[in-house]
Amino acid sequence: MCGRGTLSRGRRIDRYQPTQAQSRHSPDRLHPNLLSRTRWICYDPPTMRNKKLFVVILLCSACAFTQDKAAPKPAEEVYKNIQVMKGVPAPRLMGAMQFFTKSLGVECSYCHVPNEFDKDDKAPKNTARKMLTMVHQINGDNFPNNQVVSCWMCHRGNAKPEAFPK
C-alpha cells in the first residue's frame, strides 16, 4: 500500500477494509494488492523518482564491475630473474612466496638476499627451484586436474623435510 494513501485510480485509502467475501484467514486479507482482481498500483512521484534513480545506479555499477579488465602481467615481466614460475600472474607470486615461507617455517631471507631478490647467491633458492620443478612434475604426471602435492606435504613447517613420521 502507498505510504501517502493515494492509489492510481484516484481513491484515497487510510486502512484496508476486508469485504464480506474475504474471510479472516484469507490470503487476500493479508495481501490485498497481490491477490485481488483489481490490482491497485501506488503512484507517488518522489517514490517513483527514487526507484528510477536506484535502477540507474544499479545498472551503472553493474556495468562498471563487468567491464573487461586487462589481464595482469606475468611475473617474468614485473620481477627480475623469474625462472620456474614463468607465466604465473605477477599478483599471485607474492602469495606463492608466502606459502613457501609458511610451509618451510622460514623467512624470506632464508632463500633471498635482503632487498636484492633477483640475486642467486644463496643455495636454498636454487634448491627451492628444483623442488618446485619436482612438485610441478609430480602433480602434472599423477594429478593432471588437481594440485595434490605441495611443499607442505613433506616439510610440515620445517626447513628440512621429515623422512619419517615422528
QUIHU-V951779 format. One record per run of one state. SS is the DSSP state (A for helix, B for strand, O for the rest). FROM is the first residue (numbers start at 0). LEN is the number of residues. If there is no record, write none. Layout:
ss=SS from=FROM len=LEN
ss=SS from=FROM len=LEN
This chain:
ss=O from=0 len=5
ss=B from=5 len=2
ss=O from=7 len=4
ss=B from=11 len=1
ss=O from=12 len=14
ss=A from=26 len=4
ss=O from=30 len=1
ss=A from=31 len=4
ss=O from=35 len=6
ss=B from=41 len=1
ss=O from=42 len=2
ss=A from=44 len=22
ss=O from=66 len=7
ss=B from=73 len=1
ss=A from=74 len=4
ss=O from=78 len=10
ss=B from=88 len=1
ss=A from=89 len=15
ss=O from=104 len=3
ss=A from=107 len=3
ss=O from=110 len=2
ss=B from=112 len=1
ss=O from=113 len=2
ss=B from=115 len=1
ss=O from=116 len=6
ss=A from=122 len=20
ss=O from=142 len=8
ss=A from=150 len=5
ss=O from=155 len=11
